[in-house]
Amino acid sequence: MSHEYYRRGRNWYTAIGVLFSVMAGIVLVRQLLIWGPEFVQDFLFNGEITNEKVSMAMLAFGIFMIALGFRKHEQKR
């Protein structure tokens, strides 16, 4: 393998981002199936801290970590 080749996206940032995104997706789909879209929407926009809001924060954090994992990597010379 060449020293110029870098495996983009194959690092722990991307792995953690995928983990958080998958877990948030599972929770949101589960809540949609149990409660239905109307209740989930109410839970998202009320004033309390709910499971749905935590899942949306997890999804945002996961996407941020994936983007961080795909940034351009410059090797030190």
N, CA, C and O atoms as a Tinker XYZ file with bonds, in Angstrom:
   308  protein
     1  N      0.839000   -1.168000    0.000000    73     2
     2  CA     0.000000    0.000000    0.000000    64     1     3
     3  C      0.890000    1.239000    0.000000    63     2     4     5
     4  O      1.895000    1.284000    0.709000    81     3
     5  N      0.535000    2.209000   -0.767000    73     3     6
     6  CA     1.313000    3.432000   -0.908000    64     5     7
     7  C      1.196000    4.289000    0.353000    63     6     8     9
     8  O      0.172000    4.260000    1.036000    81     7
     9  N      2.242000    5.047000    0.655000    73     7    10
    10  CA     2.187000    5.948000    1.798000    64     9    11
    11  C      1.306000    7.160000    1.506000    63    10    12    13
    12  O      0.935000    7.889000    2.426000    81    11
    13  N      0.969000    7.381000    0.235000    73    11    14
    14  CA     0.112000    8.498000   -0.145000    64    13    15
    15  C     -1.369000    8.169000    0.026000    63    14    16    17
    16  O     -2.210000    9.067000    0.041000    81    15
    17  N     -1.681000    6.897000    0.154000    73    15    18
    18  CA    -3.077000    6.480000    0.263000    64    17    19
    19  C     -3.536000    6.615000    1.704000    63    18    20    21
    20  O     -2.889000    6.111000    2.623000    81    19
    21  N     -4.647000    7.292000    1.891000    73    19    22
    22  CA    -5.233000    7.423000    3.223000    64    21    23
    23  C     -6.668000    6.927000    3.162000    63    22    24    25
    24  O     -7.433000    7.339000    2.290000    81    23
    25  N     -7.030000    6.060000    4.068000    73    23    26
    26  CA    -8.379000    5.495000    4.069000    64    25    27
    27  C     -9.338000    6.502000    4.683000    63    26    28    29
    28  O     -9.536000    6.515000    5.897000    81    27
    29  N     -9.931000    7.342000    3.853000    73    27    30
    30  CA   -10.847000    8.370000    4.342000    64    29    31
    31  C    -12.080000    7.732000    4.950000    63    30    32    33
    32  O    -12.648000    6.796000    4.389000    81    31
    33  N    -12.481000    8.236000    6.081000    73    31    34
    34  CA   -13.684000    7.758000    6.722000    64    33    35
    35  C    -13.494000    6.490000    7.524000    63    34    36    37
    36  O    -14.451000    5.993000    8.118000    81    35
    37  N    -12.296000    5.956000    7.559000    73    35    38
    38  CA   -12.035000    4.739000    8.322000    64    37    39
    39  C    -11.276000    5.106000    9.588000    63    38    40    41
    40  O    -10.099000    4.778000    9.736000    81    39
    41  N    -11.950000    5.779000   10.485000    73    39    42
    42  CA   -11.324000    6.161000   11.738000    64    41    43
    43  C    -12.375000    6.127000   12.841000    63    42    44    45
    44  O    -13.536000    5.811000   12.581000    81    43
    45  N    -11.986000    6.445000   14.045000    73    43    46
    46  CA   -12.926000    6.302000   15.148000    64    45    47
    47  C    -13.984000    7.396000   15.151000    63    46    48    49
    48  O    -15.051000    7.200000   15.733000    81    47
    49  N    -13.729000    8.549000   14.519000    73    47    50
    50  CA   -14.761000    9.581000   14.421000    64    49    51
    51  C    -15.961000    9.060000   13.631000    63    50    52    53
    52  O    -17.110000    9.217000   14.046000    81    51
    53  N    -15.680000    8.448000   12.502000    73    51    54
    54  CA   -16.755000    7.930000   11.666000    64    53    55
    55  C    -17.473000    6.785000   12.363000    63    54    56    57
    56  O    -18.697000    6.683000   12.285000    81    55
    57  N    -16.728000    5.925000   13.040000    73    55    58
    58  CA   -17.348000    4.793000   13.733000    64    57    59
    59  C    -18.286000    5.268000   14.843000    63    58    60    61
    60  O    -19.398000    4.756000   14.979000    81    59
    61  N    -17.846000    6.231000   15.627000    73    59    62
    62  CA   -18.696000    6.763000   16.698000    64    61    63
    63  C    -19.898000    7.491000   16.101000    63    62    64    65
    64  O    -21.005000    7.390000   16.630000    81    63
    65  N    -19.694000    8.221000   15.007000    73    63    66
    66  CA   -20.796000    8.914000   14.356000    64    65    67
    67  C    -21.850000    7.963000   13.834000    63    66    68    69
    68  O    -23.046000    8.214000   13.981000    81    67
    69  N    -21.415000    6.870000   13.222000    73    67    70
    70  CA   -22.366000    5.870000   12.731000    64    69    71
    71  C    -23.098000    5.226000   13.902000    63    70    72    73
    72  O    -24.305000    4.998000   13.825000    81    71
    73  N    -22.389000    4.932000   14.977000    73    71    74
    74  CA   -23.004000    4.336000   16.161000    64    73    75
    75  C    -24.096000    5.239000   16.729000    63    74    76    77
    76  O    -25.204000    4.777000   17.000000    81    75
    77  N    -23.791000    6.520000   16.909000    73    75    78
    78  CA   -24.780000    7.455000   17.442000    64    77    79
    79  C    -25.963000    7.611000   16.490000    63    78    80    81
    80  O    -27.109000    7.649000   16.936000    81    79
    81  N    -25.704000    7.702000   15.189000    73    79    82
    82  CA   -26.782000    7.881000   14.216000    64    81    83
    83  C    -27.704000    6.668000   14.169000    63    82    84    85
    84  O    -28.924000    6.816000   14.108000    81    83
    85  N    -27.131000    5.480000   14.196000    73    83    86
    86  CA   -27.948000    4.262000   14.156000    64    85    87
    87  C    -28.794000    4.148000   15.420000    63    86    88    89
    88  O    -29.979000    3.823000   15.343000    81    87
    89  N    -28.203000    4.409000   16.571000    73    87    90
    90  CA   -28.960000    4.320000   17.822000    64    89    91
    91  C    -30.089000    5.354000   17.856000    63    90    92    93
    92  O    -31.199000    5.038000   18.286000    81    91
    93  N    -29.822000    6.567000   17.413000    73    91    94
    94  CA   -30.862000    7.595000   17.385000    64    93    95
    95  C    -31.962000    7.215000   16.406000    63    94    96    97
    96  O    -33.141000    7.427000   16.687000    81    95
    97  N    -31.591000    6.659000   15.265000    73    95    98
    98  CA   -32.589000    6.222000   14.292000    64    97    99
    99  C    -33.470000    5.114000   14.830000    63    98   100   101
   100  O    -34.681000    5.119000   14.612000    81    99
   101  N    -32.871000    4.164000   15.533000    73    99   102
   102  CA   -33.653000    3.070000   16.116000    64   101   103
   103  C    -34.655000    3.606000   17.130000    63   102   104   105
   104  O    -35.817000    3.199000   17.133000    81   103
   105  N    -34.212000    4.512000   17.984000    73   103   106
   106  CA   -35.106000    5.068000   19.007000    64   105   107
   107  C    -36.237000    5.856000   18.363000    63   106   108   109
   108  O    -37.391000    5.721000   18.770000    81   107
   109  N    -35.926000    6.677000   17.366000    73   107   110
   110  CA   -36.977000    7.473000   16.720000    64   109   111
   111  C    -37.984000    6.603000   15.983000    63   110   112   113
   112  O    -39.186000    6.863000   16.042000    81   111
   113  N    -37.511000    5.576000   15.292000    73   111   114
   114  CA   -38.438000    4.674000   14.589000    64   113   115
   115  C    -39.301000    3.922000   15.592000    63   114   116   117
   116  O    -40.498000    3.740000   15.372000    81   115
   117  N    -38.695000    3.483000   16.696000    73   115   118
   118  CA   -39.462000    2.779000   17.730000    64   117   119
   119  C    -40.551000    3.682000   18.302000    63   118   120   121
   120  O    -41.691000    3.250000   18.473000    81   119
   121  N    -40.206000    4.929000   18.597000    73   119   122
   122  CA   -41.188000    5.860000   19.134000    64   121   123
   123  C    -42.302000    6.144000   18.122000    63   122   124   125
   124  O    -43.470000    6.258000   18.495000    81   123
   125  N    -41.940000    6.256000   16.851000    73   123   126
   126  CA   -42.966000    6.466000   15.822000    64   125   127
   127  C    -43.913000    5.286000   15.738000    63   126   128   129
   128  O    -45.120000    5.469000   15.575000    81   127
   129  N    -43.383000    4.074000   15.847000    73   127   130
   130  CA   -44.235000    2.888000   15.776000    64   129   131
   131  C    -45.115000    2.750000   17.014000    63   130   132   133
   132  O    -46.266000    2.328000   16.903000    81   131
   133  N    -44.601000    3.094000   18.178000    73   131   134
   134  CA   -45.375000    2.952000   19.415000    64   133   135
   135  C    -46.417000    4.056000   19.545000    63   134   136   137
   136  O    -47.589000    3.770000   19.790000    81   135
   137  N    -46.011000    5.306000   19.384000    73   135   138
   138  CA   -46.876000    6.441000   19.670000    64   137   139
   139  C    -47.562000    7.031000   18.443000    63   138   140   141
   140  O    -48.656000    7.582000   18.564000    81   139
   141  N    -46.960000    6.932000   17.293000    73   139   142
   142  CA   -47.522000    7.548000   16.095000    64   141   143
   143  C    -46.918000    8.921000   15.865000    63   142   144   145
   144  O    -46.360000    9.520000   16.784000    81   143
   145  N    -47.028000    9.421000   14.642000    73   143   146
   146  CA   -46.376000   10.693000   14.294000    64   145   147
   147  C    -46.894000   11.906000   15.071000    63   146   148   149
   148  O    -46.123000   12.819000   15.365000    81   147
   149  N    -48.190000   11.929000   15.408000    73   147   150
   150  CA   -48.741000   13.098000   16.091000    64   149   151
   151  C    -48.139000   13.267000   17.483000    63   150   152   153
   152  O    -47.739000   14.367000   17.865000    81   151
   153  N    -48.077000   12.168000   18.240000    73   151   154
   154  CA   -47.516000   12.254000   19.581000    64   153   155
   155  C    -46.021000   12.549000   19.552000    63   154   156   157
   156  O    -45.524000   13.323000   20.369000    81   155
   157  N    -45.308000   11.937000   18.618000    73   155   158
   158  CA   -43.866000   12.181000   18.526000    64   157   159
   159  C    -43.608000   13.649000   18.194000    63   158   160   161
   160  O    -42.680000   14.256000   18.728000    81   159
   161  N    -44.422000   14.210000   17.321000    73   159   162
   162  CA   -44.278000   15.632000   16.999000    64   161   163
   163  C    -44.568000   16.493000   18.230000    63   162   164   165
   164  O    -43.872000   17.476000   18.482000    81   163
   165  N    -45.594000   16.122000   18.992000    73   163   166
   166  CA   -45.876000   16.855000   20.228000    64   165   167
   167  C    -44.721000   16.745000   21.219000    63   166   168   169
   168  O    -44.364000   17.726000   21.871000    81   167
   169  N    -44.136000   15.547000   21.331000    73   167   170
   170  CA   -43.012000   15.348000   22.241000    64   169   171
   171  C    -41.788000   16.147000   21.794000    63   170   172   173
   172  O    -41.015000   16.610000   22.633000    81   171
   173  N    -41.605000   16.313000   20.490000    73   171   174
   174  CA   -40.449000   17.063000   19.986000    64   173   175
   175  C    -40.548000   18.554000   20.278000    63   174   176   177
   176  O    -39.533000   19.211000   20.509000    81   175
   177  N    -41.766000   19.094000   20.268000    73   175   178
   178  CA   -41.921000   20.545000   20.347000    64   177   179
   179  C    -42.475000   21.053000   21.669000    63   178   180   181
   180  O    -42.785000   22.239000   21.779000    81   179
   181  N    -42.614000   20.179000   22.694000    73   179   182
   182  CA   -43.068000   20.690000   23.984000    64   181   183
   183  C    -41.881000   21.223000   24.783000    63   182   184   185
   184  O    -40.744000   21.154000   24.318000    81   183
   185  N    -42.130000   21.745000   25.964000    73   183   186
   186  CA   -41.085000   22.395000   26.740000    64   185   187
   187  C    -40.258000   21.473000   27.614000    63   186   188   189
   188  O    -39.331000   21.937000   28.279000    81   187
   189  N    -40.556000   20.198000   27.637000    73   187   190
   190  CA   -39.845000   19.263000   28.508000    64   189   191
   191  C    -38.717000   18.563000   27.756000    63   190   192   193
   192  O    -38.700000   18.521000   26.526000    81   191
   193  N    -37.775000   18.016000   28.525000    73   191   194
   194  CA   -36.721000   17.194000   27.921000    64   193   195
   195  C    -37.289000   15.792000   27.742000    63   194   196   197
   196  O    -37.638000   15.127000   28.717000    81   195
   197  N    -37.380000   15.352000   26.504000    73   195   198
   198  CA   -37.971000   14.046000   26.217000    64   197   199
   199  C    -36.978000   13.172000   25.459000    63   198   200   201
   200  O    -35.932000   13.632000   25.001000    81   199
   201  N    -37.338000   11.912000   25.344000    73   199   202
   202  CA   -36.521000   10.931000   24.647000    64   201   203
   203  C    -36.305000   11.325000   23.182000    63   202   204   205
   204  O    -35.234000   11.091000   22.622000    81   203
   205  N    -37.305000   11.908000   22.582000    73   203   206
   206  CA   -37.205000   12.291000   21.178000    64   205   207
   207  C    -36.191000   13.412000   20.977000    63   206   208   209
   208  O    -35.451000   13.411000   19.993000    81   207
   209  N    -36.154000   14.360000   21.900000    73   207   210
   210  CA   -35.188000   15.458000   21.792000    64   209   211
   211  C    -33.766000   14.953000   21.985000    63   210   212   213
   212  O    -32.844000   15.399000   21.303000    81   211
   213  N    -33.592000   14.025000   22.913000    73   211   214
   214  CA   -32.273000   13.433000   23.120000    64   213   215
   215  C    -31.854000   12.663000   21.872000    63   214   216   217
   216  O    -30.686000   12.703000   21.483000    81   215
   217  N    -32.791000   11.965000   21.245000    73   215   218
   218  CA   -32.482000   11.220000   20.021000    64   217   219
   219  C    -32.107000   12.157000   18.878000    63   218   220   221
   220  O    -31.208000   11.845000   18.098000    81   219
   221  N    -32.774000   13.285000   18.770000    73   219   222
   222  CA   -32.420000   14.252000   17.730000    64   221   223
   223  C    -31.031000   14.842000   17.989000    63   222   224   225
   224  O    -30.271000   15.076000   17.050000    81   223
   225  N    -30.701000   15.081000   19.255000    73   223   226
   226  CA   -29.359000   15.568000   19.585000    64   225   227
   227  C    -28.312000   14.500000   19.266000    63   226   228   229
   228  O    -27.230000   14.821000   18.773000    81   227
   229  N    -28.628000   13.237000   19.543000    73   227   230
   230  CA   -27.712000   12.146000   19.209000    64   229   231
   231  C    -27.505000   12.060000   17.703000    63   230   232   233
   232  O    -26.386000   11.840000   17.241000    81   231
   233  N    -28.577000   12.231000   16.938000    73   231   234
   234  CA   -28.480000   12.188000   15.480000    64   233   235
   235  C    -27.607000   13.337000   14.971000    63   234   236   237
   236  O    -26.766000   13.136000   14.094000    81   235
   237  N    -27.801000   14.528000   15.513000    73   235   238
   238  CA   -26.981000   15.675000   15.108000    64   237   239
   239  C    -25.515000   15.454000   15.468000    63   238   240   241
   240  O    -24.627000   15.767000   14.675000    81   239
   241  N    -25.257000   14.914000   16.663000    73   239   242
   242  CA   -23.885000   14.635000   17.076000    64   241   243
   243  C    -23.261000   13.567000   16.184000    63   242   244   245
   244  O    -22.086000   13.662000   15.828000    81   243
   245  N    -24.042000   12.550000   15.823000    73   243   246
   246  CA   -23.538000   11.500000   14.945000    64   245   247
   247  C    -23.171000   12.028000   13.573000    63   246   248   249
   248  O    -22.134000   11.658000   13.023000    81   247
   249  N    -24.004000   12.884000   13.017000    73   247   250
   250  CA   -23.716000   13.472000   11.706000    64   249   251
   251  C    -22.472000   14.363000   11.790000    63   250   252   253
   252  O    -21.649000   14.374000   10.876000    81   251
   253  N    -22.342000   15.109000   12.893000    73   251   254
   254  CA   -21.153000   15.938000   13.100000    64   253   255
   255  C    -19.892000   15.079000   13.163000    63   254   256   257
   256  O    -18.873000   15.431000   12.569000    81   255
   257  N    -19.952000   13.965000   13.873000    73   255   258
   258  CA   -18.784000   13.086000   13.995000    64   257   259
   259  C    -18.432000   12.442000   12.656000    63   258   260   261
   260  O    -17.254000   12.287000   12.336000    81   259
   261  N    -19.440000   12.068000   11.873000    73   259   262
   262  CA   -19.173000   11.503000   10.546000    64   261   263
   263  C    -18.496000   12.550000    9.665000    63   262   264   265
   264  O    -17.537000   12.244000    8.957000    81   263
   265  N    -18.998000   13.785000    9.709000    73   263   266
   266  CA   -18.374000   14.860000    8.926000    64   265   267
   267  C    -16.943000   15.110000    9.390000    63   266   268   269
   268  O    -16.060000   15.373000    8.573000    81   267
   269  N    -16.714000   15.028000   10.679000    73   267   270
   270  CA   -15.371000   15.194000   11.216000    64   269   271
   271  C    -14.456000   14.068000   10.748000    63   270   272   273
   272  O    -13.270000   14.289000   10.506000    81   271
   273  N    -15.001000   12.873000   10.620000    73   271   274
   274  CA   -14.216000   11.733000   10.158000    64   273   275
   275  C    -13.855000   11.811000    8.687000    63   274   276   277
   276  O    -12.850000   11.236000    8.267000    81   275
   277  N    -14.656000   12.512000    7.898000    73   275   278
   278  CA   -14.385000   12.606000    6.466000    64   277   279
   279  C    -13.628000   13.874000    6.080000    63   278   280   281
   280  O    -13.441000   14.145000    4.894000    81   279
   281  N    -13.195000   14.644000    7.061000    73   279   282
   282  CA   -12.428000   15.846000    6.718000    64   281   283
   283  C    -11.094000   15.440000    6.095000    63   282   284   285
   284  O    -10.645000   14.302000    6.237000    81   283
   285  N    -10.485000   16.374000    5.416000    73   283   286
   286  CA    -9.231000   16.076000    4.732000    64   285   287
   287  C     -8.125000   15.880000    5.756000    63   286   288   289
   288  O     -7.921000   16.706000    6.645000    81   287
   289  N     -7.429000   14.788000    5.615000    73   287   290
   290  CA    -6.353000   14.440000    6.538000    64   289   291
   291  C     -5.020000   14.750000    5.879000    63   290   292   293
   292  O     -4.700000   14.218000    4.816000    81   291
   293  N     -4.257000   15.605000    6.512000    73   291   294
   294  CA    -2.930000   15.925000    5.991000    64   293   295
   295  C     -1.900000   15.260000    6.886000    63   294   296   297
   296  O     -1.849000   15.503000    8.092000    81   295
   297  N     -1.084000   14.419000    6.277000    73   295   298
   298  CA    -0.069000   13.721000    7.046000    64   297   299
   299  C      1.121000   14.639000    7.295000    63   298   300   301
   300  O      1.464000   15.482000    6.467000    81   299
   301  N      1.736000   14.455000    8.449000    73   299   302
   302  CA     2.917000   15.246000    8.781000    64   301   303
   303  C      4.105000   14.723000    7.996000    63   302   304   305
   304  O      4.248000   13.517000    7.791000    81   303
   305  N      4.952000   15.638000    7.562000    73   303   306
   306  CA     6.131000   15.224000    6.789000    64   305   307
   307  C      7.347000   15.170000    7.655000    63   306   308
   308  O      8.432000   14.842000    7.176000    81   307
